[in-house]
Amino acid sequence: MSCAKLIHRILRYLPRSRFARDTRGSIVVDSFSGILLLSLGASAFFSFWEAYQVQNRVQKATYTISDLISRQRGTSLSRTFLDGMEQTAEFLMHDDQNAIMRISQVRRTSGIATDTAGLTVDWSYSPCNAKPAITTATISTVRSKLPLIDLGAALVVVEFDVSYDPGMAEIGFGMMNYRGFLSSLPRFEQQFSITGTGTTTCL
């Protein structure tokens, strides 16, 4: 008798066997399976909710930092002040979440508002050197996110990155990275310069 025929005969016999009709202990198995599925569902729900909260905090922190910088009076910003903005962003997030920031000033020096060229990066600074500075040569990396600005106008661009680990990589919830991006015109000044020396290391 071939192996396939033997397996077929066993499968035909099982539904009529006492083993198939015996339901003792089934409630234990069903309860365990149900608890396991409920636990996985609850964990996935809380991970999703926590990820949503992190994303919400990133957006709020980006708007807060951008608003604080755009309201500064005086034509210069010190790197020490921008380091303080990074610390403010850290305060707005959870203690175990590291905020990576980059603040840049982009100005239109030629062309009209709808031109894709003619933008110049006056300066770009990331506290703790956490993110490489953008330059006029590399402005294409953020060009699509910038609004239209007239000749001579300047934008303060705030970029905000936060990594979040839900701790459930085994079921598909691995490391996530949330990004905030916001550009705004200075409210009281035409543009800013940057001065001073910033920190190169952060906790």
Secondary structure, 3 states (H helix, E strand, C coil): CCHHHHHHHHHHHHHHCHHHHCCCCHHHHHHHHHHHHHHHHHHHHHHHHHHHHHHHHHHHHHHHHHHHHHCCCCCEEEHHHHHHHHHHHHHHCCCCCCEEEEEEEEEECCCCCCCCCCEEEEEEECHHHCCCCCCHHHHHHCHHHCCCCCCCCEEEEEEEEEEECCCEHHHCECCEEEEEEEEECCCCCCCCEEECCCCCCCC
